Amino acid sequence: MFLSPAPLLLSTQLLLAADEVPRLDYEITCRAARPLSAQDTRTYQTCMNDETGARSQLERQWLQFPASAKGRCTQEASLGGSPSCVELLTCLQIAKDVDPGGEPTRRP
């Protein structure tokens, strides 16, 4: 029986995501960024500054985030071919705020 390597590769990436900050190619996202106004002349550099800042923050805080959120947020931050550390960090911060203990919250 032939098994597709795609699920295996995806599961491997998710395991790595739980242990270390994933390497997202956010430069491609910044190259595609468009100015928000006519005065915005440094769109690429501003985007790169935001992304590298988010990457640094992820490296400092990575172990504080729930493992379940790491895999999910890493996938979400890479959807559509526009990887983003800013998006990954935001997703993880929301996940941590919603469930600080990393366990499913249940309401009576």
C-alpha positions in Angstrom: 0.0 0.0 0.0 1.4 3.4 -1.0 1.1 6.3 1.5 1.5 9.9 0.5 4.5 11.6 2.1 2.5 14.9 2.6 0.9 13.9 5.9 4.2 12.7 7.2 5.9 15.9 6.2 3.2 18.0 7.8 3.3 16.1 11.0 7.1 16.4 11.1 6.8 20.2 10.7 4.2 20.4 13.5 6.5 18.4 15.9 9.3 20.8 15.1 7.0 23.8 15.6 6.4 22.7 19.1 10.1 22.6 20.0 11.6 25.6 18.1 10.4 28.8 16.4 9.6 27.9 12.8 11.6 29.6 10.0 9.0 31.5 8.0 10.1 33.2 4.8 8.5 36.5 5.6 10.7 38.3 3.1 8.4 37.1 0.3 5.4 38.6 2.2 7.2 41.9 2.6 8.2 42.1 -1.1 4.5 41.8 -1.9 3.4 44.4 0.6 1.6 47.5 -0.8 1.8 51.0 0.6 -1.1 52.0 2.8 -0.9 55.7 1.7 0.9 57.8 -0.9 3.3 58.9 1.8 4.3 55.3 2.6 7.5 55.0 0.7 9.3 52.4 2.9 6.7 49.6 2.8 9.2 46.8 2.4 11.6 48.0 5.1 8.8 48.7 7.5 7.4 45.2 6.9 10.8 43.6 7.4 11.3 45.6 10.7 7.9 44.4 11.9 8.6 40.8 11.0 12.1 40.6 12.4 10.9 42.3 15.6 8.1 39.7 15.9 10.6 36.9 15.2 12.8 38.1 18.1 9.8 38.2 20.4 8.8 34.7 19.3 12.3 33.5 20.1 12.1 35.0 23.6 8.6 33.8 24.4 8.3 30.5 22.4 8.3 28.2 25.5 5.4 30.2 27.1 2.9 29.3 24.4 0.7 26.1 24.5 2.0 23.3 22.3 -1.4 22.8 20.7 -1.5 26.5 19.7 2.0 26.4 18.2 1.1 23.9 15.5 -2.2 25.5 14.7 -0.9 29.0 14.6 2.2 28.0 12.5 -0.1 26.5 9.9 -2.4 29.6 9.9 0.6 32.0 9.6 1.7 30.2 6.5 -1.6 30.0 4.7 -2.0 31.5 1.2 1.8 31.7 0.6 2.3 34.8 2.8 4.2 33.6 5.8 4.3 36.1 8.7 5.9 36.1 12.1 3.7 39.0 13.1 0.6 36.8 12.3 2.2 33.8 14.2 2.9 35.9 17.2 -0.6 37.4 17.2 -2.2 34.0 17.0 -0.1 32.6 19.8 -0.8 35.6 22.0 -4.5 35.3 21.5 -4.4 31.5 22.2 -2.4 32.2 25.4 -4.9 34.9 26.5 -7.9 32.7 25.8 -6.4 29.6 27.5 -3.4 30.6 29.7 -2.9 27.0 31.0 -2.8 25.3 27.6 -5.8 23.1 28.5 -9.2 23.2 27.0 -11.4 25.6 29.0 -14.8 24.3 30.0 -17.8 26.3 31.1 -20.5 24.9 33.3 
